[in-house]
Amino acid sequence: MPRETRTDTLDSLRVHLQWAIELEHATLPPYLCALYSLDPERNPEATDVVGSVFAEEMLHLALAANLFNAVGGRPRLDMPRMLPPHPRTLPHGDRSLELSLVPFGAEALETFLRLEQPAPPSSTWRPNAAGGASATGGESSSCATARTSCTAAFRSDANARSSLPRTTR
């Protein structure tokens, strides 16, 4: 595994969290475009589902940014590479997945299914042209390294705190 794709230091965790932010950010325009193409009066169920998934993607971005802040990082949402024209590839994920801005329909649903499909557990990481790394699977694999590392870091921190003497208030 190339050095820059491992999450074994605080700096590498910060890199992976920025990648997670970039990946989550990239998912927003396709969902929002599909959502805005729906008529809530004629198709309230689809509007509710697409709207809730969009909100979840925003939550994922916020969680990644909050974790990044918590480990001393500074989330960047203002880089030109985060605003490329569409269609575009999924950053730090399945590079064969093309994100397009299309109305709600079969093409949008196919994209959403691919976005939400977890990568196989045995995904291999490889450097990509953008200077990051990508997994052979979908979105979930790209964020999994950061999420797993953060979970381990928080468990380690919680274990360390539990061994400290309790103070009275």
C-alpha positions, 0 to 999 in steps of 0.5 A: 500500500503506498505511503500516502494512502495509509492512515497511520498518522495524524497527518494521514488521517487529516488527508483522508478526512479532506478526501472524505469532504471532497467526495461527499461534496461531489455527491451533492449536485446530482442529488440536488439536480434530481430533487429540483426536477421533481414536482412535490405535488405529483411525486411526493414520495420521490421528492421525500426520498431524494431530499432525505438522501441529499440531507444525509450527504450534507450530514456526511460532509458536515461530520467529516468536516467536524472530525477534521476540525477535531483533529486540528485540520482546516476543511477546504471547500473553496478549492477549484478542483472541488467545482469541476464542470459536469459530467465529472468523476467521483473523487477518491472513489470509483473513477469509472463512476461519472456524475452528471446533472440530470433530472430524476429518472432512470439515469439518475437512479442508476448513478445513485445506486452506484454511489451508494453501493458499498465497495467490497471489503477487499478493495485495494487502494491506488494513487490517482491523478488528482494526487489522492487515492481511490478504491476499486469500489464506490463511495463507502470505501473512500470514506471507510478508511477515515471513518475506521481510523476515527473510530479507533482514535476515539476508542483509544482516546476514550480508553485513555480518559477512562483510566484517568481519575475522575474529578468532582464537580 
